[in-house]
Amino acid sequence: MNNYCAGIAFVGTYLLYSYYKSDINILQDLLVGKYKSKKITIDFFRELINKNPDITLDQAILEFENSEIDSLHEFAISKNRTVEGYRKAYENLFDLAKISKDLFG
């Protein structure tokens, strides 16, 4: 009886894994992609901070976005977004870049 239960559990686990394998791979790819994009952004901000320790978040965003516009407000309007949206998207990454620069140079 124990062997029968173990066999059913094994087959059930295999079937579940097979069914959800593509979802697991998609989720893994999403997580890896998000990690890489955040790392690229943090590294970029860290380099900006190394060059100019007094750089502001708004200036860093404009540099990262490769903007020719000098005002984040004007840039946001040109992209049909808000200044607050840009700041919210980048603020934590900018703070992490400052912290990592302080910790690791």
ABEGO torsion letter per residue (X at the ends): XAAAAAAAAAAAAAAAAAAAAAAAAAAAAAAAAAAAAAAAAAAAAAAAAAABAABBAAAAAAAAAGBABABAAAAAAAAGBBAAAAAAAAAAAAAAAAAAAAAAX
